[in-house]
Amino acid sequence: MDSPTLLAVIDVLEADGIGIWLDGGWGVDALLGRQTREHDDLDLVAELGYARRIIELLTDIGYSLVAGGPPKSFVVVDCDGRQVDVHPVTFNAEGGGVYQMDDGNEWVYPSEGFRGRGSVDGRPVRCLSPEVQVLVHAGYELTQKDYRELYFLRQRFGVEPPPPLLENVLAAAQGTRRKESRLRECAPA
């Protein structure tokens, strides 16, 4: 998913009064204010009460529901393979976002997580906070790109990953620094 497509999705939803927060890779990149990698999808957190409307609006711009459905996560994809994963939540009395997982359990996004702000191509967007991004990353099996995201969050915001992940985050940092160094060497003088 490229940034113009992401912004088009946000525009459609926000024009209808639907509040959304970027999660996952684009959420991290928004916090950083720059795109650090290509993205296969766009992860959004939105209030469950808007889930059916989100499906309608995205269907109107060429997306089709391909997996899941409210009240749980759902996935819409367009003809070009661009994917939007929506994680619906119900806000509790403390402002936390209660998410119904596929296994029937509930997971709560802490209320402070919804205060995150970032930008995509210079446009302000709402996203999950750095602390909650790290918390969310600790909830599934991570890949190299996830460790790099945790490294960037640690470097920029000082948010420490859980101790069991730290070794892999630091290893990802080594790879990132080598790549950046190599790019500087290849840059024209």
C-alpha positions as CSV (number, residue, x, y, z in Angstrom):
1,M,0.0,0.0,0.0
2,D,1.5,3.3,-1.0
3,S,1.0,6.6,0.8
4,P,-1.4,8.2,-1.8
5,T,-3.7,5.2,-1.4
6,L,-3.5,5.3,2.4
7,L,-4.4,9.0,2.4
8,A,-7.3,8.3,0.0
9,V,-8.7,5.7,2.4
10,I,-8.3,8.1,5.3
11,D,-10.0,10.9,3.4
12,V,-13.0,8.8,2.6
13,L,-13.5,7.6,6.2
14,E,-12.8,11.0,7.8
15,A,-15.1,12.8,5.4
16,D,-17.9,10.5,6.8
17,G,-17.0,11.5,10.3
18,I,-15.2,8.2,11.2
19,G,-12.3,8.4,13.5
20,I,-9.4,6.0,12.7
21,W,-6.0,5.4,14.1
22,L,-3.1,3.9,12.1
23,D,-1.6,0.8,13.5
24,G,1.1,-1.6,12.4
25,G,3.8,-0.6,9.9
26,W,2.1,2.6,8.6
27,G,1.4,3.6,12.2
28,V,5.1,3.4,13.1
29,D,6.0,5.3,9.9
30,A,3.5,8.0,10.7
31,L,4.9,8.4,14.2
32,L,8.4,8.7,12.6
33,G,7.1,11.1,10.0
34,R,8.7,9.2,7.2
35,Q,8.2,6.0,5.3
36,T,10.8,3.4,6.3
37,R,9.8,0.5,4.1
38,E,7.2,-0.7,1.6
39,H,3.9,-1.8,3.1
40,D,1.7,-4.8,2.1
41,D,-1.3,-3.4,3.9
42,L,-2.8,-0.7,6.0
43,D,-3.8,-1.5,9.6
44,L,-6.6,0.7,11.1
45,V,-8.2,0.8,14.5
46,A,-11.8,2.1,14.4
47,E,-14.8,2.1,16.7
48,L,-16.9,-1.0,16.2
49,G,-20.1,1.1,15.7
50,Y,-18.6,2.3,12.4
51,A,-17.5,-1.1,11.1
52,R,-20.4,-1.7,8.7
53,R,-20.1,1.9,7.4
54,I,-16.4,1.4,6.8
55,I,-17.1,-1.6,4.7
56,E,-19.7,0.3,2.7
57,L,-17.4,3.3,2.1
58,L,-14.4,1.2,1.1
59,T,-16.6,-0.9,-1.2
60,D,-17.7,2.3,-2.9
61,I,-14.0,3.0,-3.8
62,G,-13.3,-0.5,-5.1
63,Y,-12.6,-2.7,-2.1
64,S,-14.2,-6.0,-1.3
65,L,-14.6,-7.8,2.0
66,V,-12.4,-10.9,1.8
67,A,-12.0,-12.0,5.4
68,G,-13.5,-11.7,8.8
69,G,-16.2,-9.3,9.8
70,P,-17.5,-7.2,12.7
71,P,-17.3,-7.5,15.6
72,K,-13.9,-9.0,14.9
73,S,-11.1,-7.9,12.6
74,F,-11.9,-7.8,8.9
75,V,-9.9,-7.4,5.7
76,V,-10.9,-5.5,2.5
77,V,-8.8,-5.7,-0.7
78,D,-9.1,-3.8,-4.0
79,C,-8.5,-5.2,-7.5
80,D,-4.8,-4.1,-7.3
81,G,-4.3,-6.2,-4.2
82,R,-4.1,-3.2,-1.8
83,Q,-5.3,-4.4,1.6
84,V,-6.9,-2.7,4.5
85,D,-7.1,-4.6,7.8
86,V,-9.6,-3.1,10.2
87,H,-9.4,-3.8,14.0
88,P,-12.8,-2.7,15.5
89,V,-12.9,-1.7,19.2
90,T,-15.5,-0.7,21.7
91,F,-14.4,2.1,24.0
92,N,-14.7,1.3,27.7
93,A,-15.4,3.7,30.6
94,E,-11.6,4.4,30.9
95,G,-11.2,5.2,27.2
96,G,-9.5,1.9,26.3
97,G,-10.3,0.2,23.1
98,V,-11.7,-3.3,23.7
99,Y,-10.8,-5.5,20.8
100,Q,-12.5,-8.9,20.3
101,M,-9.9,-11.5,19.3
102,D,-10.6,-14.4,17.0
103,D,-10.1,-16.8,19.9
104,G,-12.9,-15.1,21.8
105,N,-10.7,-13.3,24.3
106,E,-10.6,-9.5,24.6
107,W,-7.5,-7.3,24.3
108,V,-7.6,-3.7,25.5
109,Y,-5.7,-1.0,23.7
110,P,-4.8,1.4,26.6
111,S,-6.6,4.7,26.4
112,E,-3.3,6.7,26.2
113,G,-2.6,4.8,23.0
114,F,-5.2,6.8,21.1
115,R,-3.3,10.0,21.7
116,G,-0.7,9.2,19.1
117,R,-0.2,11.7,16.3
118,G,2.0,11.5,13.2
119,S,2.2,12.4,9.6
120,V,2.1,10.7,6.2
121,D,3.6,12.7,3.3
122,G,3.4,15.8,5.6
123,R,-0.3,15.3,6.4
124,P,-1.2,15.0,10.1
125,V,-2.8,11.6,11.0
126,R,-3.9,9.9,14.1
127,C,-2.1,6.7,15.0
128,L,-1.5,4.6,18.0
129,S,1.1,6.0,20.4
130,P,4.7,4.7,20.4
131,E,4.2,2.9,23.7
132,V,1.1,1.1,22.4
133,Q,2.8,0.3,19.1
134,V,5.5,-1.5,21.1
135,L,2.8,-3.3,23.2
136,V,1.0,-4.4,20.1
137,H,4.2,-5.7,18.5
138,A,4.7,-7.9,21.5
139,G,1.5,-9.8,20.8
140,Y,2.4,-11.9,17.8
141,E,5.4,-13.7,16.2
142,L,7.7,-11.0,14.8
143,T,9.7,-10.8,11.6
144,Q,12.8,-8.8,10.8
145,K,10.7,-5.8,9.7
146,D,8.9,-5.8,13.0
147,Y,12.2,-5.8,14.9
148,R,13.3,-2.8,12.8
149,E,10.1,-1.0,13.7
150,L,10.7,-1.6,17.4
151,Y,14.3,-0.4,16.9
152,F,13.1,2.9,15.3
153,L,10.5,3.4,18.1
154,R,13.2,2.8,20.7
155,Q,15.6,5.2,19.0
156,R,13.1,8.0,18.4
157,F,10.9,7.8,21.4
158,G,12.9,5.9,24.0
159,V,10.3,3.2,24.3
160,E,12.0,-0.1,25.4
161,P,10.7,-3.3,23.9
162,P,10.0,-6.2,26.3
163,P,13.3,-7.8,27.5
164,P,12.7,-11.1,25.5
165,L,12.6,-9.0,22.3
166,L,15.5,-6.7,23.0
167,E,18.3,-8.9,21.6
168,N,16.5,-9.2,18.2
169,V,15.7,-5.5,18.2
170,L,19.4,-4.7,18.7
171,A,20.4,-7.1,15.9
172,A,18.0,-5.4,13.6
173,A,19.6,-2.1,14.5
174,Q,23.0,-3.5,13.3
175,G,21.5,-4.4,10.0
176,T,19.8,-1.0,9.7
177,R,23.0,0.9,10.4
178,R,25.0,-1.3,7.9
179,K,22.4,-0.6,5.2
180,E,22.4,3.2,5.9
181,S,26.2,3.2,5.8
182,R,26.3,1.4,2.5
183,L,23.7,3.8,1.0
184,R,25.9,6.8,2.1
185,E,28.9,5.1,0.4
186,C,26.9,4.7,-2.9
187,A,25.5,8.2,-2.9
188,P,27.0,10.6,-5.5
189,A,29.4,13.1,-4.1
